[in-house]
Amino acid sequence: MNARGLRRTRRRGAMSPGMTLVEIMIVVIIMALIATGVAFAVIPMLGEARSTQTGTDMRVIQGAVTLYMVHHGNCPGSVADLVEDGRLSRSARTTDAWNNEFQIICEGEAEPIVVSGGPDGQLGTEDDIRSDAVAGQEQSQ
């Protein structure tokens, strides 16, 4: 083989298709940046969606509590009493979005209040979600 043929072989080898390690690392870094941006955009929305779902479930339970009170004349002890009485469907959610039991508060002639412990699951803290507060927010919108 002459020197000219050897040069052509080398050029073909230098131009072989493929990616270098640096190119692969750049693509991986770009994908990680995109995933981080999406995570920061989606995670806060998940918390808001849980609160909204809990508010919707509260309204359903509050309606069932009202029907129970009209029929029985007293406040149900728990959401399980509503299911047993048939005022609430067995397929209805009986817990909040964080899988904590709803609490029912009946005070005199006032409309019953359904309370969720919120994300921390503890009643009486700042993150509690109450049906009377949810109704007030809807009326102001």
N, C-alpha and C positions, 0 to 999 in steps of 0.2 A: 504494500500500500504506500502511496506517495504522501508527502506532507500535506498536500492540498486535501486529500480524502480524510486525513486525520482531523484537520480543522473543521470540516463539515460535521463530522461525528460529534465533536465537542460542542459545537453550536447547537445541534439538535438536543443534546443532553442538557444544556444550560436552559433551554426554553421549554423544558418538560412541564406539563400542566400540574397544578397542585397548589397548595397553600402553605405558607411558612407558619411557623409557630407564632410569630408576632401577629400575623393577620388573624389567626384563630383567636388569640388572646384579645385583640381589639374587638372582634365580634362578640365574644363572651362578655366583655366589659360593657359594651353598648346594650346587650340584652339585659344585663343586671341592672343598669341604670333605668331602663324602661320598666322592668318589673318593680323596682323600688318606687318609681313615680306612680304606677298603678296602685300599689299597695297603700301609699299615702292618700290617694284619692278615694279608695274603696272602704278602708277600715272605718273612718268616721261615719260613713253612710250606713254601715252595718248596725252601729249603735242607735242611730236615728230610726232605722227600720224596726229594730226590736221595740223601741219605745212606742212607735206608731202601732205596731201589732198588738202590744199590750193594751193600749188605749182602746183599740177596736174590740178586743176580747172583753174588756171591762164593760163596755156599753151593752154587749150581749148578756153578760152576767147580771148587770144592773137591771135590765128588762126582765130577766127571769126572777130576780129577787122581788121586784115589784109585783109580778103575777103571783108569786108564792105568798107574799104578804096579803094580797087581796083575798086569796083563797083560804089561807090559814089564820090570818089575823095577827101573826107574830113574825119575827125576823128569823130566817134560817140560820142555823149554827155555822154552816160551812157550805162551800160550793158542792160538796158531795151530797148534801141534803137536797139541793136543787136537782141533781141528776137522779137521785132515788125517787123524788116526787114526780119526775117527768117534765119538769119546767125547763130543763136544760138537756139538750141531746147528749147522748153518750159519746158522740163523735166530736162534740164541741171541746175546745181547749179549756181545761179547768186550771191550768197553771199559766203564769206569765211567761214571757219570752226567755226568762232565765231559769225556768222550771221550778219556781217558787209558788206556793199556794197563794191564791187571792184571799184577802180578808174582807169580811162583810161587816159594815158598821151601820146600825140602825139606831137613830136617835129621835125618839118621839114621832111627831107627824112629818118630819122632814124626809126628803127623798133619801133612800138608802145610798150609802157610799161604798164603793169597792176600792180596795187599796192593794197595791203591789209594793213589795219591798224594794223594787228597782234592781239595778245591777249588783248591789252588795247583798241583797236578800234580807236586809235588816229593816224592820219597821221603825218609824220614828226618826229616820235620817233624812238628809237633804235630797237624796236621789229617789225618794218615794214617788210613786205615780198614783194619783188619786182620781177617781172618776169625776168628782166635782171640779177639779182643776182642769181635767181634759175637756169637759163640757164648756168651761169658761174660755178656754183657748179657742175652741171652735167658733163660739159666738163672736169673739173679737176679730175673727178673720173675715 
